[in-house]
Amino acid sequence: MPGINRFTLDATLAARDELRHTPAGIAAVECTLDHRSVQREAEGMRRVECEMHAVAFGDVARALDRCAIGCALRVEGFVARRYRTGTSITLHLTHFEQMVTTKGN
């Protein structure tokens, strides 16, 4: 069975729920990430625009809770089912960093 499940994405923090705690007391926060880029595909360039649901736990959740809506992030994590019985996915953030942006970029 294949085992690699790693995901890296540059995105803007589009929305974020309030920080909450699981029944076990672990900090958790859900958010929406907005991604826009141009990717090379089949001898051409493809414009990519999408939103992705994400969730973070523990220290990552507490740090994400301090980020301003609209800030640029480079996020890392793994994908899993969003709901136990569904087929849609969510990105489980294991690390992120704020990206410095300058006017005109």
N, C-alpha and C positions, 0 to 999 in steps of 0.2 A: 504494500500500500504506500503511495507517495506520502511524504511527510512535510515538505516545505510549504509554509503558508506565511509569507512575509509580504508586506505591502508598504510602500512609501509613496507619499503624495504631497505635492505643494498645493495648498488651498487657503482660502479665506474662511475665517470663523463666521459663518452666516447667522447662526442662531445657537443659543445655549439654554438649556433648562437650568433651574435652580439646583444647587448642590444638595444632594440627599444622602442618606445612609441606608445601607442594606440592613436587613434584620440582624446580620452578624456585626453591624457597626462599621462597615467599610464604606468610606466616602465614594460616591458615584455621581457622575454627571453625563447627560446625553447632549449631543449637539448635532448640528448640520454643518457640513463642510461644503464650500463652493469651489469647484476646480475649473480653471480655464487655461488651455494651452494649445500649442500646435505640435502635432506628432507626425513623424515620418511613417508612411505606410504604403507599401506596394508602389514604389517609385514616385510617390507623391506626398503632399503634405495634407494632413487632416486636422481641421479645427475641432477641438474637444471642449465641450462644456457640460458639466454634470454636477449634481448635488449628491452627497453621500451622508447617510446617517452614521454617527459614530458614538461610542461610549468609552468612558475612562473610569478607572477605579483607583482608590488609594491616593498616593502622592501625586500621580499624574492627574487625577480628577481635581485635587485641590489646586494644583498649578494652573490647570485649564480654566478653573473657575475665576482666576485672577486676570485672565486675558480679556481684552476688550473685543466686543463684537466688531468685525471688520478687519481684525489684525491678520497679517499673513503668517502662515504656519507651514513648517515642514513636519509632517506627521509620519509615524511608523507604527505598525501593529500587525494584526492578523484579522482575517475575515471569518465570520461565523454566522449562523442563522440568527436573524433578528428576533424571531419568536421560535419557541421550541418546536411548534408544529408547522411552521411556515417554511417557505423556500427563499424569501428575500434575505439579503445579507446586511450585516452591519460591520463597521470597522472597529475593532477593539484596540484602542490606542495604548501602546506600551511606552511610547516616548514621543516627545514633540519639542520643537524649538521655534521661537519666534524668528521670523525672517525680517531683516532690515530692508525696507524698500525706500527708494528715492523718487522724487517727483520726476515724471517723464519716462519711467520704466514700466 
